[in-house]
Amino acid sequence: MKITAIRSYAAWVGIRNQLLVKVETDEGVFGWGESGLSGREKAVVGAIEHFSQFLIGRDPFLIGAIWQELYRSQYFEGGRVLQAAISAIDIALYDIKGKALGVPVHQLLGGKQRDKIPTFASTSAPPGPEMIEQAKALVAAGWVAMRLSPSGHGDAKIFEPREHIGTSAKWCVKAREALGEDVVLGIDLHHRLSVAEAASFCQKMPSGTLDFLEEPIRDETPSAYRALRDMVDVPFAIGEEFASKWQFLPYVEGDLHQFNRIDVCNVGGLTESMKVAGWSEAHYVDMMPHNPLGPVCTAATVHFSAAVANFSWLETRASPAETHLGFDSAEFFPAQPKLVDAHYPVSDAPGLGVEVNEDLVKRQNFKFWEAPHLRRHDGSVTNW
């Protein structure tokens, strides 16, 4: 079997662009992958075009060797754009291999260790009574783990951290009081705070209010996370923006966090994800995958989540609290993972178990999209 073509589709599907990658072979078996670098899809398409020049004619079964060649056979190795391209290709190769052998992808990763994948859901209303009601509805629908909404920037695109952390903290406390001690509660701060601001936020709540604090500060400086770790007692959930095992290195080896928000569509695909998972297991860090993309990425992440021992919850954006984010994707993806209560069943279909309506995807236009460019009251730029 040889690779004959690699096709990229950057298309607006639902509420965002999805970058789907199809790898074709001379035996008619093909695989689908997805890239996760939202907002910079055209840059990833360009990287895939470069990679395809030397992948045509290669054996798609040699997944590990292809990964190494994609990463190492250039002077400027790694980086988020290149790793997002590698991720999509890597996932597609696993899909091909599973289909060709007649086995689900999780069998290629060592076999499933669980039959269903527990998820965590997120509230979408800003901190306040509606957020509490959404959280109660999630519990009633079967979720035992959830992420609360932080106080946000609103339509003005102004974000002053000190104006928001008090409100967010107050409603986190109210959520704990309303939901009781058995529900796992976290909050995603989207790396918008400084070390001092993140510490102040945590100090405004009784110990035990939150079970995890997601992305409180930017990740570029591990020593800054060490400083924050020394100030607060809330477990950290970080890593969704990490693009290789090497970015995870100081965090895992330094025991700085407790949950890995790994993104299989950005970190380097399933090949790299399994390496990070095994390494994390040695440090008692659980995998808590980032999963805000499309069904191809969800399917790949479900197989990954089934195959690793150190797993907590998989993110889902398909809960009753985020119905405004959803759309009926069945026309685009006739076969895809579907939530049952608050978990994803593990598919035993060959490959990823996803089908893509390629003709429909081809007809979708690409739309340029930018994340909000936030500013402070003084006019300076701050983190989104």
KAJO-V558023 format. One record per residue. RES is the residue in three letters. SS is DSSP state (2 for helix, 1 for strand, 0 for the rest). Layout:
res=RES ss=SS
res=RES ss=SS
This chain:
res=MET ss=0
res=LYS ss=0
res=ILE ss=1
res=THR ss=1
res=ALA ss=1
res=ILE ss=1
res=ARG ss=1
res=SER ss=1
res=TYR ss=1
res=ALA ss=1
res=ALA ss=1
res=TRP ss=1
res=VAL ss=1
res=GLY ss=0
res=ILE ss=0
res=ARG ss=1
res=ASN ss=1
res=GLN ss=1
res=LEU ss=1
res=LEU ss=1
res=VAL ss=1
res=LYS ss=1
res=VAL ss=1
res=GLU ss=1
res=THR ss=1
res=ASP ss=0
res=GLU ss=0
res=GLY ss=0
res=VAL ss=0
res=PHE ss=1
res=GLY ss=1
res=TRP ss=1
res=GLY ss=1
res=GLU ss=1
res=SER ss=1
res=GLY ss=0
res=LEU ss=0
res=SER ss=0
res=GLY ss=0
res=ARG ss=0
res=GLU ss=2
res=LYS ss=2
res=ALA ss=2
res=VAL ss=2
res=VAL ss=2
res=GLY ss=2
res=ALA ss=2
res=ILE ss=2
res=GLU ss=2
res=HIS ss=2
res=PHE ss=2
res=SER ss=2
res=GLN ss=2
res=PHE ss=2
res=LEU ss=2
res=ILE ss=0
res=GLY ss=0
res=ARG ss=0
res=ASP ss=0
res=PRO ss=0
res=PHE ss=0
res=LEU ss=0
res=ILE ss=2
res=GLY ss=2
res=ALA ss=2
res=ILE ss=2
res=TRP ss=2
res=GLN ss=2
res=GLU ss=2
res=LEU ss=2
res=TYR ss=2
res=ARG ss=2
res=SER ss=0
res=GLN ss=0
res=TYR ss=0
res=PHE ss=0
res=GLU ss=0
res=GLY ss=0
res=GLY ss=0
res=ARG ss=2
res=VAL ss=2
res=LEU ss=2
res=GLN ss=2
res=ALA ss=2
res=ALA ss=2
res=ILE ss=2
res=SER ss=2
res=ALA ss=2
res=ILE ss=2
res=ASP ss=2
res=ILE ss=2
res=ALA ss=2
res=LEU ss=2
res=TYR ss=2
res=ASP ss=2
res=ILE ss=2
res=LYS ss=2
res=GLY ss=2
res=LYS ss=2
res=ALA ss=2
res=LEU ss=2
res=GLY ss=0
res=VAL ss=0
res=PRO ss=1
res=VAL ss=2
res=HIS ss=2
res=GLN ss=2
res=LEU ss=2
res=LEU ss=0
res=GLY ss=0
res=GLY ss=0
res=LYS ss=0
res=GLN ss=0
res=ARG ss=0
res=ASP ss=0
res=LYS ss=1
res=ILE ss=1
res=PRO ss=1
res=THR ss=1
res=PHE ss=1
res=ALA ss=1
res=SER ss=1
res=THR ss=0
res=SER ss=0
res=ALA ss=0
res=PRO ss=0
res=PRO ss=0
res=GLY ss=0
res=PRO ss=2
res=GLU ss=2
res=MET ss=2
res=ILE ss=2
res=GLU ss=2
res=GLN ss=2
res=ALA ss=2
res=LYS ss=2
res=ALA ss=2
res=LEU ss=2
res=VAL ss=2
res=ALA ss=2
res=ALA ss=0
res=GLY ss=0
res=TRP ss=0
res=VAL ss=0
res=ALA ss=1
res=MET ss=1
res=ARG ss=1
res=LEU ss=1
res=SER ss=0
res=PRO ss=0
res=SER ss=0
res=GLY ss=0
res=HIS ss=0
res=GLY ss=0
res=ASP ss=0
res=ALA ss=0
res=LYS ss=0
res=ILE ss=1
res=PHE ss=0
res=GLU ss=0
res=PRO ss=2
res=ARG ss=2
res=GLU ss=2
res=HIS ss=2
res=ILE ss=2
res=GLY ss=2
res=THR ss=2
res=SER ss=2
res=ALA ss=2
res=LYS ss=2
res=TRP ss=2
res=CYS ss=2
res=VAL ss=2
res=LYS ss=2
res=ALA ss=2
res=ARG ss=2
res=GLU ss=2
res=ALA ss=2
res=LEU ss=2
res=GLY ss=0
res=GLU ss=0
res=ASP ss=0
res=VAL ss=0
res=VAL ss=1
res=LEU ss=1
res=GLY ss=1
res=ILE ss=1
res=ASP ss=1
res=LEU ss=0
res=HIS ss=0
res=HIS ss=0
res=ARG ss=0
res=LEU ss=0
res=SER ss=0
res=VAL ss=2
res=ALA ss=2
res=GLU ss=2
res=ALA ss=2
res=ALA ss=2
res=SER ss=2
res=PHE ss=2
res=CYS ss=2
res=GLN ss=2
res=LYS ss=0
res=MET ss=0
res=PRO ss=0
res=SER ss=0
res=GLY ss=0
res=THR ss=0
res=LEU ss=0
res=ASP ss=0
res=PHE ss=1
res=LEU ss=1
res=GLU ss=1
res=GLU ss=0
res=PRO ss=0
res=ILE ss=0
res=ARG ss=0
res=ASP ss=0
res=GLU ss=0
res=THR ss=0
res=PRO ss=2
res=SER ss=2
res=ALA ss=2
res=TYR ss=2
res=ARG ss=2
res=ALA ss=2
res=LEU ss=2
res=ARG ss=2
res=ASP ss=2
res=MET ss=2
res=VAL ss=0
res=ASP ss=0
res=VAL ss=0
res=PRO ss=0
res=PHE ss=1
res=ALA ss=1
res=ILE ss=1
res=GLY ss=0
res=GLU ss=0
res=GLU ss=0
res=PHE ss=0
res=ALA ss=0
res=SER ss=0
res=LYS ss=2
res=TRP ss=2
res=GLN ss=2
res=PHE ss=2
res=LEU ss=2
res=PRO ss=2
res=TYR ss=2
res=VAL ss=2
res=GLU ss=2
res=GLY ss=0
res=ASP ss=0
res=LEU ss=0
res=HIS ss=0
res=GLN ss=0
res=PHE ss=1
res=ASN ss=1
res=ARG ss=0
res=ILE ss=0
res=ASP ss=0
res=VAL ss=0
res=CYS ss=0
res=ASN ss=0
res=VAL ss=0
res=GLY ss=0
res=GLY ss=2
res=LEU ss=2
res=THR ss=2
res=GLU ss=2
res=SER ss=2
res=MET ss=2
res=LYS ss=2
res=VAL ss=2
res=ALA ss=2
res=GLY ss=2
res=TRP ss=2
res=SER ss=2
res=GLU ss=2
res=ALA ss=0
res=HIS ss=0
res=TYR ss=0
res=VAL ss=0
res=ASP ss=1
res=MET ss=1
res=MET ss=0
res=PRO ss=0
res=HIS ss=0
res=ASN ss=0
res=PRO ss=0
res=LEU ss=0
res=GLY ss=0
res=PRO ss=2
res=VAL ss=2
res=CYS ss=2
res=THR ss=2
res=ALA ss=2
res=ALA ss=2
res=THR ss=2
res=VAL ss=2
res=HIS ss=2
res=PHE ss=2
res=SER ss=2
res=ALA ss=2
res=ALA ss=2
res=VAL ss=0
res=ALA ss=0
res=ASN ss=0
res=PHE ss=1
res=SER ss=0
res=TRP ss=0
res=LEU ss=1
res=GLU ss=1
res=THR ss=0
res=ARG ss=0
res=ALA ss=0
res=SER ss=0
res=PRO ss=2
res=ALA ss=2
res=GLU ss=2
res=THR ss=2
res=HIS ss=2
res=LEU ss=2
res=GLY ss=0
res=PHE ss=0
res=ASP ss=0
res=SER ss=0
res=ALA ss=0
res=GLU ss=0
res=PHE ss=0
res=PHE ss=0
res=PRO ss=0
res=ALA ss=1
res=GLN ss=0
res=PRO ss=0
res=LYS ss=0
res=LEU ss=1
res=VAL ss=1
res=ASP ss=0
res=ALA ss=0
res=HIS ss=1
res=TYR ss=1
res=PRO ss=1
res=VAL ss=0
res=SER ss=0
res=ASP ss=0
res=ALA ss=0
res=PRO ss=0
res=GLY ss=1
res=LEU ss=0
res=GLY ss=0
res=VAL ss=0
res=GLU ss=1
res=VAL ss=0
res=ASN ss=0
res=GLU ss=2
res=ASP ss=2
res=LEU ss=2
res=VAL ss=2
res=LYS ss=2
res=ARG ss=0
res=GLN ss=0
res=ASN ss=0
res=PHE ss=0
res=LYS ss=0
res=PHE ss=0
res=TRP ss=0
res=GLU ss=0
res=ALA ss=0
res=PRO ss=0
res=HIS ss=0
res=LEU ss=0
res=ARG ss=1
res=ARG ss=0
res=HIS ss=0
res=ASP ss=0
res=GLY ss=0
res=SER ss=0
res=VAL ss=1
res=THR ss=0
res=ASN ss=0
res=TRP ss=0
